[in-house]
């Protein structure tokens, strides 16, 4: 039962391109003490200001999730946050020398590899879990996020696009670290060829390419190797949702049923849910038998063993 907090055993680094900024960014992830959460540090700014990955610090949700504090920001954190959540990492310090987390290949898989390469360390303090006790829902036009009580964490996600390659896709994830790594983490961000010029005219997607995104024209996928999964689009939406959910700072036990959501609605749900305490309770037990007594099934976040072969960096 993975009820204790986790951090990394060693530090690990990578370099990549920011999806929207187009800047080359170096990133280092370091171990962190219990109960400190995930903190981002801007090493390129005088004084190396730090900010906690927390829903109250989310300042922008336009095509990515951005956290900000006292005038400095770190954007496109969702894929790295999904990797932390998927592997059960509660505490880490993320140092970057630019305004955006590198996009890598457009998925969370490179970050999963980096974390596993560094090794995962279990800490003494128990995790905190938010357990949903009453159904909760937000609707906005044709978009919605509903949360129902459940003994474990499940995510059911549906999308719909007026495009012959996507149409309607639906996927249900019964969360575990293994299923996250194998079924979700490799799903890449995607976009439409017709939108690229407009995005770049607005200073977005400046670093986007076929190396870090699925690009679709009116009829086909332009990436030479095609899709990693036939329903890669909805799987990536689940990846994004997990990354947004991770800024709560602790796992949620409940069944999420999501229709066509995005970063903005995801974060609206977090704010409204946390403001209405009657819908949830939080648990943090040092004795794992207490979770069984409360009919709570703790997610399995995966092995503590490092990846093999071990690599200290990825470029």
Secondary structure, 3 states (H helix, E strand, C coil): CCCEEEEECCCEEEEEEECCCCCEEEEEEEECCCCCCEEEEECCCCCCCEEECCHHHEEECCCCCEEEECCEEEECCHHHHHHHHHCCCCCEEEEECCCECECCCCCCHHHHHHHHHHCEEEEEEECCEEEECCCEEEEECCEEEEEECCCCCEEEEEEEECCCCCEEEEEEEECCHHHHHHHHCCCCCEEEHHHHHHHHHCCCCCCCCCCCCEEECCCCECCCCCCCCCCHHHHHHHHHHHHHHHHHCCEEECEEEEECCCHHHHHHHHHHHHHCHHHEEEECCCCCHHHHHCCCCCCCCCCCCCCCCCCCEEC
